[in-house]
Amino acid sequence: MSEHLSKQNKFTADFYIDITPDTCPMTFVKTKLQLEKMQSGQILEVLLNDGEPLKNVPLSAEELGHIILSITQNTETENYTIFIRKK
């Protein structure tokens, strides 16, 4: 995952979800449901918390064949933004 960590994003998302209020496994369930609604090549921006969501959401997305474009720490809010390109 560290190879995806970046200081700023260069991507424009087609869709956005905020899963910061959720806990695992619902964090990935909501991400997966949104990805299923999207077309191949579209980009999903996901706002999530550190810990299990940050570990599990990118890993699970990659296991399904999606591409993690970037993972950025939001220093003001102490959460993270992930950009995922649908396979």
N, CA, C and O atoms as CSV, one atom per row, in Angstrom:
chain,resi,resn,atom,element,x,y,z
A,1,MET,N,N,0.816,-1.191,0.000
A,1,MET,CA,C,0.000,0.000,0.000
A,1,MET,C,C,0.863,1.260,0.000
A,1,MET,O,O,0.466,2.261,-0.596
A,2,SER,N,N,2.007,1.246,0.635
A,2,SER,CA,C,2.808,2.458,0.749
A,2,SER,C,C,3.223,3.019,-0.607
A,2,SER,O,O,3.455,4.222,-0.730
A,3,GLU,N,N,3.321,2.163,-1.630
A,3,GLU,CA,C,3.704,2.678,-2.934
A,3,GLU,C,C,2.628,3.589,-3.519
A,3,GLU,O,O,2.909,4.345,-4.450
A,4,HIS,N,N,1.407,3.535,-2.997
A,4,HIS,CA,C,0.322,4.373,-3.479
A,4,HIS,C,C,0.198,5.682,-2.705
A,4,HIS,O,O,-0.500,6.598,-3.141
A,5,LEU,N,N,0.871,5.774,-1.563
A,5,LEU,CA,C,0.730,6.948,-0.707
A,5,LEU,C,C,1.333,8.166,-1.394
A,5,LEU,O,O,2.487,8.148,-1.822
A,6,SER,N,N,0.538,9.213,-1.492
A,6,SER,CA,C,1.023,10.429,-2.143
A,6,SER,C,C,0.604,11.643,-1.339
A,6,SER,O,O,-0.271,11.558,-0.477
A,7,LYS,N,N,1.226,12.764,-1.621
A,7,LYS,CA,C,0.940,13.994,-0.899
A,7,LYS,C,C,-0.218,14.769,-1.511
A,7,LYS,O,O,-0.882,15.535,-0.812
A,8,GLN,N,N,-0.472,14.586,-2.801
A,8,GLN,CA,C,-1.577,15.297,-3.427
A,8,GLN,C,C,-2.161,14.417,-4.524
A,8,GLN,O,O,-1.465,13.572,-5.088
A,9,ASN,N,N,-3.428,14.616,-4.821
A,9,ASN,CA,C,-4.051,13.809,-5.867
A,9,ASN,C,C,-4.003,14.563,-7.183
A,9,ASN,O,O,-3.978,15.793,-7.220
A,10,LYS,N,N,-3.989,13.796,-8.256
A,10,LYS,CA,C,-3.981,14.368,-9.591
A,10,LYS,C,C,-5.163,13.818,-10.376
A,10,LYS,O,O,-5.161,13.847,-11.606
A,11,PHE,N,N,-6.150,13.328,-9.687
A,11,PHE,CA,C,-7.250,12.620,-10.325
A,11,PHE,C,C,-8.563,13.366,-10.157
A,11,PHE,O,O,-8.773,14.074,-9.172
A,12,THR,N,N,-9.436,13.196,-11.130
A,12,THR,CA,C,-10.781,13.745,-11.048
A,12,THR,C,C,-11.734,12.568,-10.914
A,12,THR,O,O,-11.815,11.715,-11.798
A,13,ALA,N,N,-12.453,12.532,-9.802
A,13,ALA,CA,C,-13.343,11.409,-9.536
A,13,ALA,C,C,-14.664,11.559,-10.276
A,13,ALA,O,O,-15.192,12.658,-10.441
A,14,ASP,N,N,-15.177,10.418,-10.716
A,14,ASP,CA,C,-16.513,10.366,-11.306
A,14,ASP,C,C,-17.567,10.211,-10.214
A,14,ASP,O,O,-18.708,10.646,-10.369
A,15,PHE,N,N,-17.169,9.583,-9.106
A,15,PHE,CA,C,-18.069,9.335,-7.974
A,15,PHE,C,C,-17.306,9.552,-6.678
A,15,PHE,O,O,-16.079,9.465,-6.646
A,16,TYR,N,N,-18.049,9.837,-5.599
A,16,TYR,CA,C,-17.449,10.095,-4.297
A,16,TYR,C,C,-18.309,9.435,-3.226
A,16,TYR,O,O,-19.537,9.516,-3.261
A,17,ILE,N,N,-17.642,8.774,-2.267
A,17,ILE,CA,C,-18.352,8.275,-1.080
A,17,ILE,C,C,-17.524,8.600,0.162
A,17,ILE,O,O,-16.294,8.615,0.124
A,18,ASP,N,N,-18.223,8.857,1.253
A,18,ASP,CA,C,-17.609,9.112,2.548
A,18,ASP,C,C,-17.996,7.954,3.456
A,18,ASP,O,O,-19.158,7.817,3.839
A,19,ILE,N,N,-17.010,7.114,3.802
A,19,ILE,CA,C,-17.292,5.968,4.671
A,19,ILE,C,C,-16.662,6.157,6.054
A,19,ILE,O,O,-16.455,5.189,6.785
A,20,THR,N,N,-16.361,7.403,6.403
A,20,THR,CA,C,-15.765,7.657,7.720
A,20,THR,C,C,-16.681,7.287,8.885
A,20,THR,O,O,-16.169,6.912,9.940
A,21,PRO,N,N,-18.019,7.371,8.753
A,21,PRO,CA,C,-18.859,6.974,9.890
A,21,PRO,C,C,-18.969,5.456,10.063
A,21,PRO,O,O,-19.472,4.981,11.081
A,22,ASP,N,N,-18.499,4.696,9.066
A,22,ASP,CA,C,-18.709,3.249,9.054
A,22,ASP,C,C,-17.508,2.481,9.613
A,22,ASP,O,O,-16.390,2.993,9.668
A,23,THR,N,N,-17.773,1.242,10.023
A,23,THR,CA,C,-16.725,0.345,10.494
A,23,THR,C,C,-16.674,-0.877,9.581
A,23,THR,O,O,-17.619,-1.162,8.846
A,24,CYS,N,N,-15.563,-1.583,9.642
A,24,CYS,CA,C,-15.412,-2.807,8.857
A,24,CYS,C,C,-16.414,-3.837,9.366
A,24,CYS,O,O,-16.637,-3.912,10.574
A,25,PRO,N,N,-17.020,-4.626,8.502
A,25,PRO,CA,C,-16.768,-4.758,7.067
A,25,PRO,C,C,-17.604,-3.820,6.192
A,25,PRO,O,O,-17.496,-3.872,4.967
A,26,MET,N,N,-18.431,-2.970,6.794
A,26,MET,CA,C,-19.305,-2.100,5.994
A,26,MET,C,C,-18.517,-1.104,5.145
A,26,MET,O,O,-19.019,-0.634,4.125
A,27,THR,N,N,-17.298,-0.778,5.550
A,27,THR,CA,C,-16.508,0.169,4.759
A,27,THR,C,C,-16.284,-0.377,3.357
A,27,THR,O,O,-16.475,0.339,2.374
A,28,PHE,N,N,-15.878,-1.643,3.257
A,28,PHE,CA,C,-15.660,-2.182,1.916
A,28,PHE,C,C,-16.966,-2.550,1.232
A,28,PHE,O,O,-17.065,-2.449,0.010
A,29,VAL,N,N,-17.964,-2.972,1.983
A,29,VAL,CA,C,-19.260,-3.295,1.374
A,29,VAL,C,C,-19.792,-2.070,0.626
A,29,VAL,O,O,-20.226,-2.187,-0.520
A,30,LYS,N,N,-19.762,-0.911,1.259
A,30,LYS,CA,C,-20.252,0.316,0.609
A,30,LYS,C,C,-19.381,0.696,-0.595
A,30,LYS,O,O,-19.895,1.147,-1.619
A,31,THR,N,N,-18.072,0.511,-0.468
A,31,THR,CA,C,-17.167,0.790,-1.581
A,31,THR,C,C,-17.455,-0.152,-2.744
A,31,THR,O,O,-17.541,0.281,-3.893
A,32,LYS,N,N,-17.601,-1.424,-2.448
A,32,LYS,CA,C,-17.870,-2.427,-3.489
A,32,LYS,C,C,-19.201,-2.154,-4.191
A,32,LYS,O,O,-19.288,-2.251,-5.415
A,33,LEU,N,N,-20.230,-1.816,-3.426
A,33,LEU,CA,C,-21.533,-1.520,-4.027
A,33,LEU,C,C,-21.448,-0.331,-4.976
A,33,LEU,O,O,-22.058,-0.347,-6.045
A,34,GLN,N,N,-20.693,0.705,-4.593
A,34,GLN,CA,C,-20.534,1.863,-5.475
A,34,GLN,C,C,-19.757,1.472,-6.730
A,34,GLN,O,O,-20.130,1.872,-7.834
A,35,LEU,N,N,-18.687,0.700,-6.577
A,35,LEU,CA,C,-17.902,0.267,-7.736
A,35,LEU,C,C,-18.751,-0.557,-8.710
A,35,LEU,O,O,-18.576,-0.456,-9.924
A,36,GLU,N,N,-19.662,-1.362,-8.183
A,36,GLU,CA,C,-20.521,-2.182,-9.038
A,36,GLU,C,C,-21.452,-1.332,-9.903
A,36,GLU,O,O,-21.859,-1.768,-10.980
A,37,LYS,N,N,-21.788,-0.144,-9.455
A,37,LYS,CA,C,-22.672,0.759,-10.206
A,37,LYS,C,C,-21.925,1.514,-11.303
A,37,LYS,O,O,-22.547,2.116,-12.179
A,38,MET,N,N,-20.609,1.484,-11.258
A,38,MET,CA,C,-19.792,2.294,-12.150
A,38,MET,C,C,-19.388,1.522,-13.407
A,38,MET,O,O,-19.452,0.294,-13.453
A,39,GLN,N,N,-18.972,2.279,-14.421
A,39,GLN,CA,C,-18.466,1.674,-15.646
A,39,GLN,C,C,-16.955,1.493,-15.533
A,39,GLN,O,O,-16.289,2.197,-14.775
A,40,SER,N,N,-16.428,0.544,-16.293
A,40,SER,CA,C,-14.996,0.289,-16.317
A,40,SER,C,C,-14.241,1.557,-16.678
A,40,SER,O,O,-14.612,2.266,-17.614
A,41,GLY,N,N,-13.178,1.839,-15.930
A,41,GLY,CA,C,-12.359,3.017,-16.183
A,41,GLY,C,C,-12.744,4.243,-15.385
A,41,GLY,O,O,-11.957,5.184,-15.278
A,42,GLN,N,N,-13.955,4.249,-14.817
A,42,GLN,CA,C,-14.357,5.395,-14.003
A,42,GLN,C,C,-13.604,5.383,-12.677
A,42,GLN,O,O,-13.113,4.345,-12.232
A,43,ILE,N,N,-13.522,6.560,-12.057
A,43,ILE,CA,C,-12.740,6.718,-10.825
A,43,ILE,C,C,-13.656,7.031,-9.651
A,43,ILE,O,O,-14.541,7.882,-9.737
A,44,LEU,N,N,-13.422,6.319,-8.554
A,44,LEU,CA,C,-14.159,6.514,-7.310
A,44,LEU,C,C,-13.230,7.140,-6.281
A,44,LEU,O,O,-12.124,6.651,-6.049
A,45,GLU,N,N,-13.686,8.223,-5.668
A,45,GLU,CA,C,-12.967,8.852,-4.564
A,45,GLU,C,C,-13.625,8.398,-3.267
A,45,GLU,O,O,-14.834,8.549,-3.091
A,46,VAL,N,N,-12.827,7.844,-2.362
A,46,VAL,CA,C,-13.341,7.319,-1.099
A,46,VAL,C,C,-12.660,8.043,0.053
A,46,VAL,O,O,-11.432,8.089,0.129
A,47,LEU,N,N,-13.466,8.608,0.952
A,47,LEU,CA,C,-12.958,9.219,2.172
A,47,LEU,C,C,-13.131,8.204,3.292
A,47,LEU,O,O,-14.240,7.733,3.541
A,48,LEU,N,N,-12.026,7.863,3.974
A,48,LEU,CA,C,-12.100,6.839,5.023
A,48,LEU,C,C,-11.134,7.135,6.148
A,48,LEU,O,O,-10.265,8.001,6.042
A,49,ASN,N,N,-11.306,6.397,7.227
A,49,ASN,CA,C,-10.475,6.579,8.413
A,49,ASN,C,C,-9.242,5.692,8.364
A,49,ASN,O,O,-9.173,4.733,7.596
A,50,ASP,N,N,-8.269,6.035,9.204
A,50,ASP,CA,C,-7.069,5.230,9.396
A,50,ASP,C,C,-7.471,3.909,10.066
A,50,ASP,O,O,-8.615,3.752,10.492
A,51,GLY,N,N,-6.549,2.979,10.158
A,51,GLY,CA,C,-6.812,1.708,10.818
A,51,GLY,C,C,-7.340,0.668,9.847
A,51,GLY,O,O,-6.879,0.580,8.709
A,52,GLU,N,N,-8.305,-0.117,10.298
A,52,GLU,CA,C,-8.840,-1.207,9.477
A,52,GLU,C,C,-9.373,-0.746,8.123
A,52,GLU,O,O,-9.079,-1.394,7.119
A,53,PRO,N,N,-10.144,0.345,8.045
A,53,PRO,CA,C,-10.624,0.766,6.721
A,53,PRO,C,C,-9.478,1.067,5.754
A,53,PRO,O,O,-9.530,0.668,4.590
A,54,LEU,N,N,-8.452,1.761,6.223
A,54,LEU,CA,C,-7.323,2.116,5.368
A,54,LEU,C,C,-6.557,0.870,4.922
A,54,LEU,O,O,-6.023,0.823,3.813
A,55,LYS,N,N,-6.510,-0.111,5.773
A,55,LYS,CA,C,-5.818,-1.363,5.437
A,55,LYS,C,C,-6.671,-2.227,4.504
A,55,LYS,O,O,-6.172,-2.748,3.507
A,56,ASN,N,N,-7.945,-2.376,4.828
A,56,ASN,CA,C,-8.782,-3.359,4.139
A,56,ASN,C,C,-9.400,-2.886,2.825
A,56,ASN,O,O,-9.494,-3.673,1.884
A,57,VAL,N,N,-9.816,-1.647,2.735
A,57,VAL,CA,C,-10.509,-1.184,1.523
A,57,VAL,C,C,-9.592,-1.248,0.296
A,57,VAL,O,O,-9.992,-1.821,-0.716
A,58,PRO,N,N,-8.374,-0.683,0.344
A,58,PRO,CA,C,-7.518,-0.774,-0.842
A,58,PRO,C,C,-7.136,-2.217,-1.188
A,58,PRO,O,O,-7.113,-2.593,-2.360
A,59,LEU,N,N,-6.840,-3.013,-0.172
A,59,LEU,CA,C,-6.457,-4.401,-0.393
A,59,LEU,C,C,-7.594,-5.182,-1.050
A,59,LEU,O,O,-7.374,-5.912,-2.017
A,60,SER,N,N,-8.800,-5.029,-0.528
A,60,SER,CA,C,-9.956,-5.736,-1.083
A,60,SER,C,C,-10.270,-5.263,-2.497
A,60,SER,O,O,-10.630,-6.074,-3.350
A,61,ALA,N,N,-10.142,-3.969,-2.758
A,61,ALA,CA,C,-10.389,-3.443,-4.103
A,61,ALA,C,C,-9.389,-4.030,-5.097
A,61,ALA,O,O,-9.767,-4.427,-6.199
A,62,GLU,N,N,-8.122,-4.085,-4.710
A,62,GLU,CA,C,-7.093,-4.655,-5.587
A,62,GLU,C,C,-7.337,-6.142,-5.828
A,62,GLU,O,O,-7.114,-6.632,-6.935
A,63,GLU,N,N,-7.793,-6.865,-4.806
A,63,GLU,CA,C,-8.079,-8.290,-4.967
A,63,GLU,C,C,-9.182,-8.526,-5.992
A,63,GLU,O,O,-9.224,-9.581,-6.626
A,64,LEU,N,N,-10.075,-7.550,-6.159
A,64,LEU,CA,C,-11.152,-7.652,-7.149
A,64,LEU,C,C,-10.709,-7.137,-8.523
A,64,LEU,O,O,-11.494,-7.151,-9.471
A,65,GLY,N,N,-9.465,-6.687,-8.634
A,65,GLY,CA,C,-8.928,-6.257,-9.922
A,65,GLY,C,C,-8.974,-4.770,-10.181
A,65,GLY,O,O,-8.566,-4.317,-11.251
A,66,HIS,N,N,-9.462,-3.999,-9.224
A,66,HIS,CA,C,-9.500,-2.549,-9.386
A,66,HIS,C,C,-8.111,-1.978,-9.127
A,66,HIS,O,O,-7.265,-2.641,-8.527
A,67,ILE,N,N,-7.874,-0.746,-9.581
A,67,ILE,CA,C,-6.555,-0.132,-9.475
A,67,ILE,C,C,-6.599,1.008,-8.466
A,67,ILE,O,O,-7.414,1.923,-8.585
A,68,ILE,N,N,-5.715,0.947,-7.472
A,68,ILE,CA,C,-5.584,2.036,-6.508
A,68,ILE,C,C,-4.664,3.074,-7.139
A,68,ILE,O,O,-3.480,2.815,-7.358
A,69,LEU,N,N,-5.213,4.240,-7.428
A,69,LEU,CA,C,-4.442,5.306,-8.074
A,69,LEU,C,C,-3.624,6.105,-7.075
A,69,LEU,O,O,-2.478,6.462,-7.346
A,70,SER,N,N,-4.215,6.385,-5.920
A,70,SER,CA,C,-3.486,7.124,-4.884
A,70,SER,C,C,-4.180,6.972,-3.545
A,70,SER,O,O,-5.380,6.707,-3.460
A,71,ILE,N,N,-3.388,7.149,-2.512
A,71,ILE,CA,C,-3.876,7.199,-1.127
A,71,ILE,C,C,-3.230,8.435,-0.517
A,71,ILE,O,O,-2.006,8.536,-0.444
A,72,THR,N,N,-4.064,9.370,-0.081
A,72,THR,CA,C,-3.560,10.634,0.433
A,72,THR,C,C,-4.068,10.862,1.848
A,72,THR,O,O,-5.262,10.726,2.115
A,73,GLN,N,N,-3.162,11.209,2.753
A,73,GLN,CA,C,-3.563,11.546,4.119
A,73,GLN,C,C,-4.028,12.992,4.146
A,73,GLN,O,O,-3.353,13.885,3.634
A,74,ASN,N,N,-5.183,13.210,4.746
A,74,ASN,CA,C,-5.739,14.556,4.927
A,74,ASN,C,C,-5.302,15.040,6.302
A,74,ASN,O,O,-5.873,14.639,7.316
A,75,THR,N,N,-4.299,15.891,6.337
A,75,THR,CA,C,-3.698,16.284,7.612
A,75,THR,C,C,-4.639,17.056,8.517
A,75,THR,O,O,-4.536,16.957,9.739
A,76,GLU,N,N,-5.548,17.817,7.944
A,76,GLU,CA,C,-6.463,18.605,8.773
A,76,GLU,C,C,-7.502,17.739,9.469
A,76,GLU,O,O,-7.868,18.012,10.612
A,77,THR,N,N,-7.983,16.695,8.794
A,77,THR,CA,C,-9.055,15.866,9.351
A,77,THR,C,C,-8.557,14.522,9.859
A,77,THR,O,O,-9.318,13.778,10.477
A,78,GLU,N,N,-7.284,14.197,9.608
A,78,GLU,CA,C,-6.667,12.948,10.050
A,78,GLU,C,C,-7.334,11.710,9.463
A,78,GLU,O,O,-7.281,10.638,10.066
A,79,ASN,N,N,-7.965,11.841,8.287
A,79,ASN,CA,C,-8.464,10.670,7.589
A,79,ASN,C,C,-7.752,10.599,6.246
A,79,ASN,O,O,-6.788,11.329,6.016
A,80,TYR,N,N,-8.213,9.738,5.368
A,80,TYR,CA,C,-7.521,9.495,4.108
A,80,TYR,C,C,-8.487,9.567,2.933
A,80,TYR,O,O,-9.688,9.339,3.079
A,81,THR,N,N,-7.937,9.887,1.766
A,81,THR,CA,C,-8.683,9.863,0.521
A,81,THR,C,C,-8.009,8.859,-0.408
A,81,THR,O,O,-6.800,8.908,-0.633
A,82,ILE,N,N,-8.814,7.954,-0.938
A,82,ILE,CA,C,-8.303,6.941,-1.876
A,82,ILE,C,C,-9.013,7.147,-3.209
A,82,ILE,O,O,-10.223,7.370,-3.250
A,83,PHE,N,N,-8.254,7.071,-4.291
A,83,PHE,CA,C,-8.820,7.098,-5.634
A,83,PHE,C,C,-8.663,5.710,-6.221
A,83,PHE,O,O,-7.558,5.170,-6.285
A,84,ILE,N,N,-9.794,5.130,-6.655
A,84,ILE,CA,C,-9.829,3.770,-7.197
A,84,ILE,C,C,-10.364,3.834,-8.619
A,84,ILE,O,O,-11.419,4.420,-8.865
A,85,ARG,N,N,-9.639,3.230,-9.557
A,85,ARG,CA,C,-10.137,3.108,-10.931
A,85,ARG,C,C,-10.774,1.727,-11.086
A,85,ARG,O,O,-10.142,0.706,-10.815
A,86,LYS,N,N,-12.035,1.712,-11.525
A,86,LYS,CA,C,-12.741,0.451,-11.708
A,86,LYS,C,C,-12.124,-0.327,-12.850
A,86,LYS,O,O,-11.779,0.232,-13.891
A,87,LYS,N,N,-11.991,-1.628,-12.640
A,87,LYS,CA,C,-11.399,-2.490,-13.676
A,87,LYS,C,C,-12.267,-2.564,-14.911
A,87,LYS,O,O,-11.914,-3.246,-15.873
